[in-house]
Every structure is written in structure tokens, then in C-alpha cells.
């Protein structure tokens, strides 16, 4: 029996959706794109005079929800279905769009570079706990206008796994679509077996920027999966109550789904987000808070009720280094998300309110994910009878280690942790250097990077991909790309 967490009743889900549809009618949603406002108006939405506000009728929103698919797959480089968005399947990928990296030598946060992102990609590729890659950090050694494209380029160069990514501009999105089509072998193949899902973010409260709204339309018409990342900030950019913020989240998601499905009915889209509470003491947005995890689990329950794929930002920490706080917050929130059956959980590796990434934290978080997935597997009946046959001639001695059944089943009953988790004796720990978790993670990162083998794909394809990236860089005044490790 699979364990699960549900925080609200069906009655509350109904009330959340009722109030979300009320918000869509009044005050409505601010849509900064003139083209998208026209698309909505042509399909029955009401434009409020002399403003960018659009009032969306409940019937229009519900029709859009019904047309969105309940599930879809992401594929790996080899064309194999790898990540199922739908049902209670749970997957993990690193957090995305960090601006800094935790330097493991100095323990300082510094702007991320190409070499940092490549290391993160390699570590993620080598750890089976991560079902997908992310465009984890913004590389500060390339022009800002290339930031979104360049991150995707590096992941495509170094990884076979599906990708959670996102564009920063309309032009960047178009180029990213071209890059994915090149790797897939054409736009038709890219749509048939998508390798990437694109995050699209509304602006709280109840606003779709010109780029955000048009990005939804472009993704729908391109046939690529979109992932709404609604970010209500409880107490600052959303109501202070958890349920109030979930109502706002629902309104923002429904409005996004409506735009998306009007552009292309049946296109894949995800009910996702990265909300947080607002810590009144410090003016910060704690992603590691239990209330933040509760927000995610609650809105995911609403999304599941609507039979939509789900996503959340969990498994991150507000700590500044990989310490006890980082482990506590990341492990606890990842567990909540998994028990809620959220399809894709982004956030591992991240520190400092999602501003910083750490390869060492990715290693530690992978163990938390493995433990979480073990819990999801539940308690299974592996023998019949359950126990009594193991007591045949035991003579009241603790000799179960000698039994054949023990040798056969212990590997199935137990998750065997990596060396980042110390389960040895105190004496053995001292004799092997007395390293703490972070120092053990540093060694494992080095081992994973040393063992990494670059994906083998067609040389001509790799050349075309690099030539495309180099040409885009030259257009931005960068004569040569950074040297890749």
C-alpha cells in the first residue's frame, strides 16, 4: 500500500476552485500581451475598458482544463519514455536558474560559469535518483541575451536525460525550439517524443507578462510541453493564509491553461509552481519552510483533482552552505512532495532561496531522494508466511544472517546508501579520516566527474549544434565560446 499525503478535503477543493473562478471574473487577470487579450476576447472573455484586465468566464476556463491532457511523457536522447507526467508518478530534477555556485574550496557563493554548469550536468547524469536534468545555473561568462539558449546547449552536449528548462525571451524560446528540433531530427520528431518541458511563470498577483503570455501560446503551437510555475508569496504577493494563496495559485494556473489551450487544444501543460511563505522577520521567501511544502502539497491536490500533471519546487534549502539546516529542509520538503504524488519535483542542489546551486548538495539530496523513493515503494509481502517459517530451528539465537532468505531479500528490503551517508562505527569513521557529510560529498563529486563519459551521439549532429551556438554567440559580440571541460 503506497503511503500518501492529502492535506485538504474534497469540500475544500471545491471551495478553492469556486473562489479561483470568482477571481477570474472579478477582478480578472491582467494580461500584458495585446495579442493574447484578443485571443481571449475572441473566445468569450471580457476586456475591461481602458486596461489590460481580462475577465475569464468559468465555462471558458473549465473547457480549457478539460481539453488539457491528463498525462504525457518526456523522452531521453535515445527516444525512450523516461518521465511520466501524470497520476502519482514522482520524479526529481535539480533546481533551475541559480545565479551563484557554492565554491567547495572557499565555501563562498560566486557567479556561476560554464565549468560549473558542466559539472552539475555531469553529476546529475551520473546519479540515478535524478530522472531529468535542469538548466541549473545561468552562466555569467556568456552574454545575458544568450543565457537561456546556452544553458540548454550545454545540457544537450553532456546529457542523455530529459530536461526541465525555460526561456527568458521570445527570441530565446524560438532558438531553443530550433536547437531541440536539431537534436531530435526535425520538428515532427521533437513533438512526437519531447525531450524538454518549459517553465512559464505568471507574475503574482494575477498578472501574465507580455513574454509569459506569448510564451504559453508559442509552446502550445510548437507542440512542446509547458509547465506553469505560479509563485504566490503568502503575506506579500498573495493572501497570508495558505488556502488563500492556493486560491490565487489556482486562478493563475487556470488563466494560463486557458491561454495555452485556446492557442492549441490538447497541447501538454503542467499544473506547477514555486510558491513560498513570506518571513515577516527578515523579508525573505523561505523555500525550505514546512508551510511552503504544505502550499505545494495543497495546490498539487487541487491539480490532481482536475486530472492534470503536477510539478513543485521542493528539496531546496535556505541555508547558505551544505549543513544540518540544508539537510533538514531539503529532506523534509522532498518527502512531503513525494507523499503528495507530485509528478516532477525541482529544487535539489539549491541553497539561499534558490539563488545558489551546489554539486555537493546534489549528492547529499540524492540520498534523501533515494530514501523517499524507498518509502513510496511501501511495505511489500515478500514471503508467505510472513515470518513463522524463518523460526524453524533458530534455537532462540540471533542467527537470521545465516538464512538463505536473508541473503536473497535484504537488498530488496533495504536501500543501500552511498558513501555520503556514514553508517559505520565511530572507530571506523575516525580511522577513515573523520570526514563530515560535506567532505564526503566533495569526494563523491570528484569520483562522479572522473567516471563521467560524454554521451555518444552523431558527430555531424554535435557539430551542427556547436556551430549553431557559435553563430548565435557571434551575433551577440562573442567571437568564441568558452572552452568546455
C-alpha positions as CSV (number, residue, x, y, z in Angstrom):
1,X,0.0,0.0,0.0
2,X,1.6,3.2,-1.1
3,X,1.7,6.0,1.5
4,X,0.3,9.3,0.6
5,X,-0.4,12.8,2.0
6,X,-3.6,14.8,1.4
7,X,-4.0,18.0,3.4
8,X,-7.4,19.1,2.3
9,X,-10.9,17.6,1.8
10,X,-12.9,17.4,-1.4
11,X,-15.2,20.1,0.0
12,X,-12.2,22.5,0.4
13,X,-11.0,21.7,-3.1
14,X,-14.5,22.7,-4.4
15,X,-14.3,26.0,-2.4
16,X,-10.8,26.8,-3.7
17,X,-11.9,26.3,-7.3
18,X,-15.1,28.3,-6.7
19,X,-13.2,31.2,-5.4
20,X,-10.5,30.9,-8.1
21,X,-13.2,31.2,-10.8
22,X,-14.6,34.2,-8.9
23,X,-11.1,35.9,-9.1
24,X,-11.0,35.2,-12.8
25,X,-14.3,37.1,-13.2
26,X,-13.5,39.8,-10.7
27,X,-11.0,41.4,-10.5
28,X,-9.9,39.3,-13.5
29,X,-6.4,38.7,-14.8
30,X,-4.0,41.4,-16.1
31,X,-2.7,40.2,-19.5
32,X,0.0,42.5,-20.8
33,X,0.0,40.9,-24.3
34,X,-2.4,42.6,-26.7
35,X,-2.4,39.5,-29.0
36,X,-3.3,37.2,-26.1
37,X,-6.0,39.6,-24.9
38,X,-7.5,39.5,-28.3
39,X,-7.3,35.6,-28.4
40,X,-9.2,35.5,-25.1
41,X,-11.8,38.1,-26.2
42,X,-12.4,36.2,-29.4
43,X,-13.4,33.2,-27.3
44,X,-15.8,34.8,-24.8
45,X,-13.6,36.6,-22.3
46,X,-14.4,40.2,-21.4
47,X,-11.9,43.0,-21.8
48,X,-12.2,45.7,-19.1
49,X,-12.3,49.1,-20.7
50,X,-9.0,51.1,-20.8
51,X,-7.0,48.5,-19.1
52,X,-5.1,45.2,-19.7
53,X,-7.5,43.3,-17.4
54,X,-9.4,40.3,-18.9
55,X,-12.3,38.7,-17.1
56,X,-12.4,34.9,-17.9
57,X,-15.8,33.2,-17.6
58,X,-15.9,29.9,-15.6
59,X,-17.2,28.0,-18.6
60,X,-14.2,29.0,-20.7
61,X,-11.7,28.1,-18.0
62,X,-13.3,24.7,-17.4
63,X,-13.4,23.9,-21.1
64,X,-9.7,24.6,-21.2
65,X,-9.0,22.3,-18.3
66,X,-11.0,19.5,-19.9
67,X,-9.0,19.8,-23.1
68,X,-5.6,19.6,-21.4
69,X,-4.2,16.1,-21.4
70,X,-4.1,14.2,-18.1
71,X,-0.6,12.8,-18.8
72,X,2.3,12.9,-21.2
73,X,5.9,11.6,-21.4
74,X,9.3,13.1,-21.6
75,X,11.9,11.1,-23.6
76,X,15.6,10.6,-23.3
77,X,18.1,11.2,-26.1
78,X,17.6,7.6,-27.3
79,X,13.9,8.1,-27.7
80,X,12.8,6.1,-24.7
81,X,9.9,7.3,-22.5
82,X,11.6,8.2,-19.2
83,X,9.5,10.6,-17.2
84,X,5.7,10.3,-16.9
85,X,3.8,13.4,-16.0
86,X,0.6,12.1,-14.7
87,X,-1.1,10.0,-12.0
88,X,1.0,9.6,-8.8
89,X,4.4,9.0,-10.6
90,X,7.1,11.0,-8.8
91,X,10.3,12.2,-10.4
92,X,13.1,14.6,-9.3
93,X,15.4,17.0,-11.1
94,X,17.8,19.7,-9.8
95,X,16.6,23.2,-9.2
96,X,17.0,25.6,-12.0
97,X,18.1,29.2,-12.9
98,X,20.5,29.7,-10.0
99,X,22.9,32.7,-10.4
100,X,25.6,31.5,-8.0
101,X,27.6,28.4,-7.2
102,X,28.8,27.3,-3.8
103,X,32.6,27.0,-4.2
104,X,33.5,23.8,-2.3
105,X,37.0,25.1,-1.6
106,X,36.3,28.6,-0.3
107,X,32.7,28.0,0.8
108,X,31.8,31.3,-0.8
109,X,29.0,32.0,-3.2
110,X,30.3,33.2,-6.6
111,X,28.7,33.8,-10.0
112,X,28.3,30.6,-11.9
113,X,30.4,29.9,-15.0
114,X,30.4,27.3,-17.9
115,X,32.6,24.9,-16.0
116,X,30.2,25.0,-13.0
117,X,27.2,24.1,-15.1
118,X,29.0,21.3,-16.9
119,X,30.0,19.8,-13.5
120,X,26.4,20.0,-12.3
121,X,25.2,18.3,-15.5
122,X,27.8,15.5,-15.2
123,X,26.9,14.9,-11.5
124,X,23.2,14.8,-12.3
125,X,23.8,12.5,-15.2
126,X,25.7,10.0,-13.0
127,X,23.1,9.9,-10.2
128,X,20.2,7.6,-11.0
129,X,18.0,9.4,-8.4
130,X,17.6,12.3,-10.8
131,X,15.1,11.4,-13.5
132,X,15.8,14.6,-15.5
133,X,18.3,17.4,-15.9
134,X,17.7,21.1,-15.4
135,X,19.3,24.2,-16.8
136,X,20.6,24.6,-13.3
137,X,22.5,27.9,-13.4
138,X,22.9,30.9,-15.5
139,X,26.5,31.1,-16.9
140,X,28.0,34.5,-16.3
141,X,30.7,34.1,-18.9
142,X,28.3,34.4,-21.8
143,X,26.2,37.5,-22.8
144,X,23.0,37.8,-20.9
145,X,20.9,37.5,-24.1
146,X,22.3,34.0,-24.6
147,X,21.7,32.8,-21.1
148,X,18.7,30.6,-21.8
149,X,20.0,29.1,-25.1
150,X,23.5,28.5,-23.8
151,X,22.3,26.5,-20.8
152,X,20.2,24.2,-23.0
153,X,23.1,23.8,-25.4
154,X,25.4,22.6,-22.6
155,X,22.8,20.1,-21.3
156,X,22.3,18.7,-24.8
157,X,26.0,18.3,-25.2
158,X,26.5,16.4,-21.9
159,X,23.3,14.6,-21.1
160,X,21.0,11.9,-22.3
161,X,18.3,12.6,-19.8
162,X,15.1,14.7,-20.3
163,X,15.3,18.3,-19.5
164,X,13.3,20.8,-17.4
165,X,14.2,24.2,-18.8
166,X,12.7,27.6,-19.7
167,X,13.3,30.6,-21.9
168,X,13.9,34.3,-20.9
169,X,12.7,35.9,-24.2
170,X,10.5,35.2,-27.1
171,X,13.5,35.1,-29.4
172,X,15.4,32.8,-27.0
173,X,12.4,30.4,-26.9
174,X,12.4,30.2,-30.7
175,X,16.1,29.4,-30.8
176,X,15.7,26.8,-28.1
177,X,12.9,25.1,-30.1
178,X,15.3,25.1,-33.1
179,X,18.0,23.5,-31.0
180,X,15.7,20.8,-29.7
181,X,14.5,20.1,-33.3
182,X,18.1,19.8,-34.5
183,X,18.9,17.2,-31.8
184,X,15.6,15.3,-32.3
185,X,16.0,15.0,-36.0
186,X,13.3,17.5,-37.0
187,X,10.3,19.4,-35.6
188,X,8.0,16.5,-36.0
189,X,10.2,14.1,-34.0
190,X,10.7,16.8,-31.4
191,X,6.9,17.0,-30.9
192,X,6.3,13.2,-31.1
193,X,9.0,12.5,-28.4
194,X,9.6,15.7,-26.5
195,X,12.9,15.8,-24.5
196,X,12.1,19.0,-22.7
197,X,9.4,20.8,-20.7
198,X,9.5,24.6,-20.5
199,X,8.7,26.5,-17.3
200,X,6.4,29.5,-17.8
201,X,5.8,31.9,-14.9
202,X,2.9,34.3,-14.2
203,X,3.7,37.3,-12.0
204,X,2.0,37.4,-8.7
205,X,-0.7,38.5,-8.1
206,X,-2.8,37.6,-11.1
207,X,-0.6,39.0,-13.9
208,X,0.7,37.5,-17.1
209,X,3.6,39.5,-18.6
210,X,3.8,40.0,-22.4
211,X,6.5,37.4,-22.6
212,X,4.9,34.9,-20.3
213,X,1.5,35.0,-22.1
214,X,3.1,34.8,-25.5
215,X,5.4,32.0,-24.4
216,X,2.4,29.9,-23.5
217,X,1.0,30.4,-26.9
218,X,4.3,29.7,-28.7
219,X,4.8,26.5,-26.7
220,X,1.3,25.3,-27.4
221,X,1.6,25.9,-31.1
222,X,5.1,24.4,-31.2
223,X,3.7,21.2,-29.5
224,X,6.2,21.3,-26.6
225,X,5.1,20.8,-23.0
226,X,4.6,23.9,-20.9
227,X,4.9,23.9,-17.1
228,X,3.2,26.7,-15.3
229,X,5.3,27.9,-12.3
230,X,2.9,30.0,-10.3
231,X,4.6,31.8,-7.4
232,X,2.2,33.2,-4.8
233,X,4.1,34.7,-1.9
234,X,1.8,34.2,1.2
235,X,1.6,37.5,3.1
236,X,3.3,39.7,0.5
237,X,2.2,38.9,-3.1
238,X,-0.7,36.7,-2.1
239,X,-3.1,36.3,0.8
240,X,-1.4,35.5,4.1
241,X,-3.3,32.2,4.6
242,X,-2.1,29.0,2.9
243,X,-5.6,28.4,1.5
244,X,-5.8,32.0,0.2
245,X,-2.5,31.6,-1.6
246,X,-3.7,28.3,-3.1
247,X,-6.8,30.1,-4.4
248,X,-4.6,32.6,-6.1
249,X,-2.4,29.8,-7.5
250,X,-5.4,28.1,-9.0
251,X,-6.6,31.3,-10.6
252,X,-3.2,32.0,-12.1
253,X,-2.9,28.4,-13.4
254,X,-6.4,28.3,-14.8
255,X,-5.8,31.5,-16.7
256,X,-2.6,30.1,-18.1
257,X,-4.2,26.9,-19.1
258,X,-7.0,28.9,-20.8
259,X,-4.5,30.9,-22.9
260,X,-2.5,27.8,-23.7
261,X,-5.4,25.6,-24.7
262,X,-7.0,28.4,-26.8
263,X,-3.7,28.5,-28.8
264,X,-3.7,24.8,-29.3
265,X,-6.3,22.5,-27.7
266,X,-4.8,19.3,-26.3
267,X,-1.3,20.6,-26.0
268,X,0.5,19.3,-22.9
269,X,0.7,21.5,-19.8
270,X,1.5,21.1,-16.2
271,X,-0.1,22.5,-13.0
272,X,3.1,23.6,-11.3
273,X,4.6,26.2,-9.1
274,X,7.2,27.6,-6.7
275,X,5.2,29.4,-4.0
276,X,6.5,30.3,-0.6
277,X,5.6,32.0,2.6
278,X,7.0,35.4,3.4
279,X,9.0,35.6,6.5
280,X,7.9,38.8,8.1
281,X,11.0,39.0,10.3
282,X,13.6,39.1,7.6
283,X,11.7,39.9,4.4
284,X,12.7,36.6,2.8
285,X,11.0,33.8,0.9
286,X,11.9,30.6,2.6
287,X,11.7,27.7,0.2
288,X,12.7,25.2,2.9
289,X,9.8,26.1,5.3
290,X,7.3,23.4,6.1
291,X,4.5,25.8,5.2
292,X,6.0,26.2,1.7
293,X,5.9,22.4,1.3
294,X,2.3,22.5,2.6
295,X,1.4,25.1,-0.1
296,X,2.8,22.8,-2.7
297,X,1.1,19.7,-1.5
298,X,-2.2,21.5,-1.3
299,X,-2.2,23.1,-4.7
300,X,-1.0,19.7,-6.2
301,X,-4.0,18.1,-4.6
302,X,-6.2,20.6,-6.5
303,X,-4.3,19.9,-9.7
304,X,-4.8,16.1,-9.3
305,X,-8.5,16.6,-8.7
306,X,-8.6,18.3,-12.1
307,X,-6.7,15.4,-13.6
308,X,-3.7,17.5,-14.6
309,X,0.0,16.7,-14.4
310,X,1.8,18.3,-11.4
311,X,5.1,20.0,-10.5
312,X,6.5,21.8,-7.5
313,X,9.7,23.3,-6.2
314,X,10.8,21.3,-3.1
315,X,14.0,19.7,-1.9
316,X,15.7,23.1,-1.7
317,X,17.1,24.9,1.4
318,X,17.6,28.5,2.5
319,X,20.9,27.6,4.2
320,X,24.0,29.2,2.8
321,X,26.2,26.1,2.9
322,X,25.5,22.4,2.9
323,X,25.0,22.0,6.6
324,X,22.4,20.5,9.0
325,X,19.8,23.1,8.0
326,X,20.3,22.2,4.4
327,X,19.7,18.5,5.1
328,X,16.7,19.1,7.4
329,X,14.9,21.4,5.0
330,X,15.7,19.6,1.8
331,X,14.9,16.1,3.1
332,X,11.7,17.1,4.8
333,X,10.2,19.1,1.9
334,X,11.2,16.5,-0.7
335,X,9.4,13.9,1.4
336,X,6.2,15.9,1.6
337,X,6.2,16.4,-2.2
338,X,6.7,12.8,-2.9
339,X,4.0,11.7,-0.5
340,X,1.7,14.2,-2.3
341,X,2.4,12.3,-5.5
342,X,3.8,15.4,-7.3
343,X,5.0,14.3,-10.8
344,X,8.1,16.4,-11.0
345,X,9.9,17.9,-8.0
346,X,12.5,20.5,-8.8
347,X,14.8,22.0,-6.2
348,X,17.6,19.6,-5.1
349,X,21.0,21.1,-5.0
350,X,19.7,24.6,-4.3
351,X,20.6,26.9,-1.4
352,X,20.0,30.5,-0.4
353,X,16.3,30.9,-1.5
354,X,17.1,29.2,-4.9
355,X,19.9,31.7,-5.7
356,X,22.8,29.2,-5.4
357,X,23.5,25.7,-6.7
358,X,25.9,23.1,-5.2
359,X,27.2,19.9,-6.8
360,X,27.9,18.6,-3.3
361,X,24.3,19.2,-2.2
362,X,23.1,17.4,-5.3
363,X,24.9,14.3,-4.0
364,X,23.5,14.7,-0.5
365,X,20.0,15.4,-1.8
366,X,20.2,12.3,-4.0
367,X,20.3,10.2,-0.8
368,X,17.3,11.9,0.6
369,X,15.5,11.2,-2.7
370,X,16.5,7.5,-2.6
371,X,15.1,7.3,0.9
372,X,12.0,9.0,-0.2
373,X,11.5,6.7,-3.1
374,X,12.1,3.7,-0.8
375,X,9.2,4.9,1.3
376,X,7.0,5.3,-1.8
377,X,7.7,1.6,-2.6
378,X,6.0,0.8,0.6
379,X,5.9,-2.4,2.7
380,X,5.6,-5.5,0.5
381,X,4.7,-9.1,1.2
382,X,7.8,-11.0,0.1
383,X,7.3,-14.3,1.9
384,X,4.3,-16.5,2.8
385,X,4.0,-17.0,5.7
386,X,5.3,-13.5,6.7
387,X,7.7,-14.7,9.4
388,X,7.0,-18.0,11.1
389,X,8.9,-20.2,8.6
390,X,12.1,-18.3,9.5
391,X,11.9,-19.6,13.1
392,X,12.2,-23.3,12.3
393,X,15.4,-24.2,14.0
394,X,16.5,-20.9,15.3
395,X,17.1,-22.1,18.8
396,X,16.4,-18.6,20.3
397,X,19.6,-17.4,18.7
398,X,20.1,-14.2,16.6
399,X,21.3,-16.2,13.6
400,X,19.0,-14.8,10.9
401,X,22.1,-13.7,9.0
402,X,22.8,-17.4,8.2
403,X,19.5,-17.9,6.4
404,X,19.4,-18.0,2.6
405,X,16.2,-15.9,2.5
406,X,18.1,-13.1,4.3
407,X,20.8,-13.1,1.6
408,X,18.1,-13.1,-1.1
409,X,15.9,-10.4,0.2
410,X,18.0,-7.9,2.2
411,X,18.9,-5.9,-1.0
412,X,15.2,-5.6,-1.9
413,X,14.0,-4.6,1.6
414,X,16.8,-2.1,2.2
415,X,18.1,0.9,0.3
416,X,21.8,0.6,0.4
417,X,23.1,4.2,0.7
418,X,26.1,5.6,-1.0
419,X,29.3,6.6,0.9
420,X,27.9,10.1,1.5
421,X,25.9,8.5,4.4
422,X,28.1,7.2,7.2
423,X,26.7,4.1,8.9
424,X,29.9,2.7,10.2
425,X,31.2,2.6,13.8
426,X,32.7,5.7,15.4
427,X,36.1,3.9,15.4
428,X,35.9,3.1,11.7
429,X,34.8,6.7,10.9
430,X,37.8,8.1,12.8
431,X,40.2,5.7,11.1
432,X,39.0,6.8,7.6
433,X,39.6,10.4,8.3
434,X,36.5,11.5,10.3
435,X,35.1,13.4,7.4
436,X,31.7,15.2,7.7
437,X,28.9,14.9,5.2
438,X,30.1,17.8,3.0
439,X,33.6,16.5,2.7
440,X,32.4,13.0,1.8
441,X,30.1,14.6,-0.8
442,X,33.1,16.5,-2.3
443,X,35.0,13.2,-2.8
444,X,31.9,11.7,-4.4
445,X,31.5,14.7,-6.8
446,X,35.1,14.2,-7.9
447,X,34.6,10.5,-8.4
448,X,31.4,11.0,-10.5
449,X,33.0,13.7,-12.7
450,X,36.0,11.4,-13.3
451,X,33.8,8.5,-14.2
452,X,31.5,10.5,-16.5
453,X,31.5,9.6,-20.1
454,X,30.2,12.1,-22.6
455,X,27.0,10.9,-24.4
456,X,27.7,9.3,-27.8
457,X,25.6,10.9,-30.5
458,X,26.2,11.6,-34.1
459,X,29.3,13.6,-34.8
460,X,27.6,15.6,-37.5
461,X,24.7,16.4,-35.2
462,X,27.2,17.5,-32.4
463,X,29.0,19.7,-34.9
464,X,25.8,21.3,-36.1
465,X,24.7,22.0,-32.5
466,X,28.0,23.7,-31.7
467,X,28.0,25.6,-35.0
468,X,24.5,26.9,-34.2
469,X,25.6,28.0,-30.7
470,X,28.8,29.6,-32.0
471,X,26.8,31.6,-34.6
472,X,24.4,32.9,-32.0
473,X,27.3,33.9,-29.8
474,X,29.0,35.8,-32.7
475,X,25.7,37.7,-33.3
476,X,25.9,38.8,-29.6
477,X,29.5,40.0,-30.0
478,X,31.2,36.9,-28.5
479,X,33.8,35.7,-31.1
480,X,34.4,32.3,-29.4
481,X,32.5,30.1,-27.0
482,X,34.0,29.3,-23.6
483,X,36.3,26.3,-23.6
484,X,34.4,23.2,-22.4
485,X,35.9,20.9,-19.9
